[in-house]
Amino acid sequence: MDIQYMKRALSLAEKGEGFVNPNPMVGCVIVKKGKIIGEGYHRFFGGNHAEIEALKVVSDDPKDSTMYVTLEPCSHYGKTPPCVNAIIENGIKRVVVATLDPNPLVAGNGVKKLRENGIEVITGVLMDEAQRLNEVFIKYITTKLPFCLMKSAMSLDGKIATKFADSKWITSIPSREYVHRLRHRYAGIMVGIGTVLVDNPLLTTRIPDFEGKNPIRIIVDSRCRIPLDANVVKTTSKARTLLATTNQADSQKIKVLKEKDVEVLVLPLKNDRVDLNALMEKLGEMGIDSILLEGGGTLNYSALDTGIVDKVSFFIAPKIIGGNLSKTPVEGAGVPLVKSAFSLNDMRTHRFGQDIMIEGYIR
């Protein structure tokens, strides 16, 4: 029964995706005498935590009940009071926790305080699922660096566009809808200037019958070649645009971009390009906890080579494009030997229409 109720709590937690960053997604279920009497989830950044949401709507006195929560209850004052206090005050008898909170301000103190007040605490129920759900939060709260997911869509023979740069559409509608879900979930979306020059994308979230959150659009452009009439420049009222450039950029053009509400970061050069490590540190300082990397082959290789990528999601469509001039997902210099290849672990596959998505974590 612990697993059953924790699964319900995890499904509730997912409802907060995209709305709670940089906080974690958390769900809570309160059970008494084999019946759910209250449930809730963290709905938005700065709002009530899941435990408080569940306690607010209980249909029976929560005294002597069991609470299932996907992340260790907080024990410190932040934007809201400590959840452990509310649990103790309401006479909860037993608390089942999926995973401990890696936040140094909590880090086991919540569980400790509950136990000190005579509450039975069980930890580790569906821990792997809970940690995967909050992989962004775990990376960001422990390193202050954004979690980076590299996404690409390709044909069966590994092409992302024809030799004429045509890429619409390699993958199916279900795949593209899922990618827009990712845009909603991640705080920022990053592309290189090449993608802007060739595709002129909007980089916004467009999901049917769902008002998703637009990510911050991050353009890596070491020489500030971005056209002033690019979609990401013209639509700053719909979504923030941040240009990552270097001192090689024209200062007058930077001034004009700022007048158009484009945020500009002037960063160090590394190998004649924007230093991606410095960029990630700066984005982390800005509170941007996650990046969806939708770059072309050059930026993708640079991201892998500098070690900023945590996870990859490759969509493969049942199409063959061919051509030695057709673009591929990862280009750049490439690795010299197969044994030097970027390896993945914890691989998973998913189907979207006729497409297959393969995801895994960079070792």
C-alpha positions in Angstrom: 0.0 0.0 0.0 2.9 2.3 0.6 4.0 2.0 -3.0 0.4 2.5 -4.3 0.0 5.7 -2.3 3.5 7.0 -3.2 2.7 6.5 -6.9 -0.3 8.7 -6.4 1.8 11.3 -4.7 4.4 11.2 -7.6 1.6 11.7 -10.2 0.4 14.7 -8.2 3.9 16.1 -8.0 4.2 16.0 -11.8 1.4 18.6 -12.1 3.8 21.2 -10.9 6.3 20.8 -13.7 7.3 24.0 -15.3 5.5 26.1 -12.7 7.7 25.6 -9.6 11.3 26.1 -10.9 13.7 26.4 -9.2 11.8 24.6 -6.5 11.2 20.8 -6.6 8.0 19.1 -7.7 6.4 17.6 -4.7 3.2 15.6 -4.1 1.5 14.6 -0.9 -1.2 12.1 0.0 -2.8 11.7 3.5 -4.4 8.4 4.3 -6.5 7.4 7.4 -8.0 4.0 8.0 -7.2 2.9 4.4 -8.9 6.0 2.8 -7.3 9.1 1.2 -8.5 12.1 3.2 -6.4 14.7 1.6 -3.9 15.3 -1.2 -2.1 18.2 -2.8 1.0 19.3 -4.7 3.4 22.2 -4.9 1.6 24.3 -7.5 3.8 27.3 -8.2 7.1 28.9 -7.0 6.4 30.7 -3.7 3.2 28.9 -3.1 2.2 26.4 -0.4 4.2 23.2 -0.2 2.5 19.9 -1.0 2.0 19.0 2.6 0.2 22.2 3.5 -2.0 21.9 0.3 -3.0 18.4 1.4 -3.7 19.4 5.0 -5.9 22.3 3.8 -8.4 20.0 2.1 -8.6 17.0 4.5 -12.0 15.5 4.7 -11.4 14.1 8.2 -9.2 14.9 11.3 -5.6 14.1 10.2 -4.7 12.9 13.7 -3.1 9.4 13.6 -3.1 9.4 9.8 -0.2 8.5 7.4 1.3 11.1 5.1 3.0 10.1 1.9 5.3 12.8 0.5 7.7 12.5 -2.5 10.4 14.7 -0.9 11.5 15.1 2.7 9.4 17.8 4.5 11.2 21.0 5.0 12.4 22.0 8.4 13.5 25.6 7.8 11.8 29.0 7.1 11.9 29.9 3.4 9.1 31.5 1.5 6.8 29.5 3.7 7.0 28.1 7.3 8.5 24.6 7.9 6.2 21.8 6.9 7.4 19.6 9.7 5.8 22.0 12.2 2.4 21.5 10.5 2.8 17.7 10.4 3.6 17.6 14.1 0.8 20.0 15.0 -1.8 18.0 13.1 -1.0 14.8 14.9 0.3 12.8 11.9 1.3 9.4 13.2 3.4 8.1 10.3 5.3 9.8 7.4 6.5 7.9 4.3 9.1 9.8 2.3 10.3 8.9 -1.2 13.7 10.7 -1.1 15.6 12.9 1.3 16.0 16.6 0.3 19.5 17.3 -1.0 19.0 21.0 -0.1 21.7 21.7 2.6 19.1 23.6 4.6 17.1 20.4 5.0 19.4 17.3 4.3 17.8 14.9 6.8 16.9 17.5 9.4 13.2 17.2 8.5 13.2 13.5 9.1 15.2 14.0 12.3 12.7 16.5 13.7 9.7 14.3 12.9 11.3 11.3 14.7 12.3 13.4 17.7 8.6 14.2 18.0 7.6 10.5 18.1 6.5 10.2 14.4 7.4 7.1 12.6 9.3 7.9 9.4 9.9 5.5 6.5 12.2 6.7 3.7 13.2 5.4 0.3 9.8 4.3 -1.1 10.1 4.7 -4.9 13.2 6.7 -4.3 14.6 6.3 -7.9 11.4 7.5 -9.4 11.3 10.5 -7.1 14.9 11.5 -7.8 14.4 11.2 -11.6 11.3 13.4 -11.3 13.5 16.1 -9.6 16.8 15.6 -11.3 16.8 19.2 -12.3 16.3 20.4 -8.7 18.9 17.9 -7.3 21.6 19.1 -9.8 20.9 22.8 -9.2 20.5 22.8 -5.4 23.8 20.9 -5.0 25.9 22.7 -7.6 24.2 26.0 -8.4 24.6 25.0 -12.1 21.7 24.4 -14.5 20.7 20.8 -15.4 21.3 20.6 -19.2 19.3 18.3 -21.5 20.5 18.0 -25.1 17.6 17.3 -27.4 17.9 16.4 -31.1 15.6 15.0 -33.8 17.0 13.0 -36.6 16.3 10.6 -39.4 17.1 6.9 -39.2 20.5 7.6 -40.8 21.3 10.3 -38.4 20.5 13.5 -40.3 18.9 16.6 -38.8 18.4 18.4 -42.1 19.0 17.9 -45.8 22.0 19.5 -47.6 19.7 22.4 -48.3 19.0 22.9 -44.6 15.4 21.7 -44.8 14.3 20.1 -41.5 10.5 20.5 -41.5 9.4 18.0 -40.4 11.6 15.0 -39.7 9.7 13.8 -36.6 6.0 13.3 -36.1 3.4 15.6 -34.4 3.5 13.6 -31.1 7.2 14.0 -30.9 7.0 17.7 -31.5 4.3 18.1 -28.9 6.4 16.3 -26.3 9.3 18.7 -27.1 7.0 21.6 -26.4 6.2 20.0 -23.0 10.0 20.0 -22.4 10.1 23.7 -23.3 7.4 24.3 -20.7 9.3 22.3 -18.1 12.8 23.7 -18.5 13.7 27.2 -17.4 15.8 28.1 -20.5 16.2 27.0 -24.1 19.5 27.3 -25.8 20.5 27.5 -29.4 23.5 28.7 -31.4 23.5 31.6 -33.8 23.6 29.2 -36.7 20.1 27.9 -35.8 18.8 31.5 -35.6 20.3 32.4 -39.0 19.0 29.3 -40.8 15.6 28.6 -39.1 14.7 31.9 -37.5 12.8 30.0 -34.7 10.5 31.5 -32.1 11.6 29.0 -29.4 8.4 29.4 -27.4 6.0 26.8 -25.9 3.0 26.0 -28.0 0.8 23.2 -26.7 -2.8 22.7 -27.8 -5.4 23.4 -25.0 -2.6 24.2 -22.5 -1.1 27.5 -21.4 2.5 26.5 -21.1 5.4 28.6 -19.8 7.8 30.0 -22.3 11.5 29.3 -21.4 14.1 32.0 -21.4 15.6 32.0 -24.9 19.4 31.8 -24.8 21.3 32.5 -28.0 25.0 31.7 -28.1 26.5 34.2 -30.5 30.2 35.0 -29.9 30.3 37.9 -32.5 26.8 39.2 -32.2 25.7 38.3 -35.7 22.0 38.0 -34.7 19.7 39.9 -37.1 17.8 42.7 -35.5 14.6 41.4 -37.2 15.0 37.8 -35.9 11.9 36.3 -34.3 13.7 36.0 -30.9 14.5 39.7 -31.0 11.0 40.9 -32.2 9.1 38.9 -29.6 10.7 39.8 -26.3 7.3 40.8 -25.0 6.3 37.1 -25.2 9.4 35.5 -23.8 12.8 36.8 -22.5 15.7 36.6 -24.9 19.3 36.5 -23.6 22.2 36.8 -25.9 25.5 35.2 -24.8 28.3 36.9 -26.6 32.0 38.0 -26.1 34.1 41.2 -26.4 34.4 40.5 -30.1 30.8 41.7 -30.5 30.0 45.2 -31.8 29.2 47.5 -28.8 26.8 49.6 -30.8 24.8 46.5 -31.9 24.7 45.4 -28.3 23.3 48.8 -27.3 20.5 48.4 -30.0 19.7 44.9 -28.8 19.4 46.1 -25.2 17.0 48.8 -26.4 14.9 46.0 -27.9 14.8 44.4 -24.4 17.3 41.7 -25.3 19.4 40.8 -22.3 23.1 40.6 -23.2 25.9 38.7 -21.4 29.4 39.4 -22.4 31.4 36.3 -21.5 35.0 35.1 -21.9 36.3 33.5 -25.0 37.3 29.8 -25.1 38.6 28.3 -28.3 37.4 31.4 -30.1 33.8 30.8 -28.9 31.7 31.7 -25.9 33.0 29.9 -22.8 30.1 27.6 -22.1 31.2 26.8 -18.6 31.3 30.5 -17.7 27.8 30.8 -19.3 26.4 28.0 -17.2 27.8 29.6 -14.0 26.2 32.9 -14.9 22.9 31.3 -15.7 23.0 29.5 -12.4 23.6 32.8 -10.6 20.5 34.2 -12.4 18.3 31.4 -10.9 18.0 29.5 -14.2 18.0 25.9 -13.0 17.7 24.0 -16.3 18.5 24.3 -20.0 16.9 22.5 -22.9 19.7 22.5 -25.5 18.2 22.5 -29.0 21.4 23.5 -30.8 22.9 22.4 -34.1 25.8 20.1 -34.5 28.5 22.7 -33.7 27.0 23.9 -30.4 26.0 20.3 -29.4 29.6 19.1 -29.8 30.9 22.1 -27.9 28.4 21.4 -25.1 29.5 17.8 -24.8 33.2 18.6 -25.1 33.0 21.2 -22.2 31.0 18.8 -20.1 27.9 20.9 -19.5 25.4 18.2 -20.8 23.8 16.0 -18.2 21.2 14.1 -20.3 20.4 13.5 -23.9 17.1 12.8 -25.7 17.4 11.8 -29.3 14.2 11.4 -31.4 14.7 9.0 -34.3 12.2 9.1 -37.2 11.6 6.2 -39.7 13.0 8.2 -42.6 16.3 8.1 -44.6 17.7 11.4 -45.9 21.3 10.5 -47.0 23.8 12.9 -48.3 27.4 13.6 -47.1 26.5 17.3 -46.9 23.4 16.8 -44.8 23.7 18.0 -41.2 24.1 15.7 -38.2 23.2 16.2 -34.5 26.8 16.4 -33.3 29.6 17.8 -35.5 32.5 19.9 -34.4 35.9 18.3 -34.1 34.6 15.0 -32.9 36.5 12.5 -30.7 39.7 11.0 -32.1 39.0 7.5 -31.0 35.9 5.4 -30.4 37.1 4.7 -26.8 36.9 8.5 -26.3 33.2 8.7 -27.2 30.7 10.3 -24.9 29.0 7.4 -23.2 25.6 7.2 -21.7 24.0 5.2 -18.9 20.5 4.5 -17.6 19.2 4.3 -21.1 15.4 4.4 -21.7 13.3 4.3 -24.9 9.9 5.8 -25.6 7.5 5.8 -28.6 5.9 8.9 -30.0 3.8 7.9 -33.0 6.2 6.2 -35.4 9.2 7.8 -33.8 11.5 6.4 -31.1 13.1 8.5 -28.4 16.2 7.3 -26.7 17.3 9.1 -23.6 20.2 8.6 -21.2 22.6 10.3 -18.9 26.2 11.4 -19.8 28.6 9.4 -17.6 
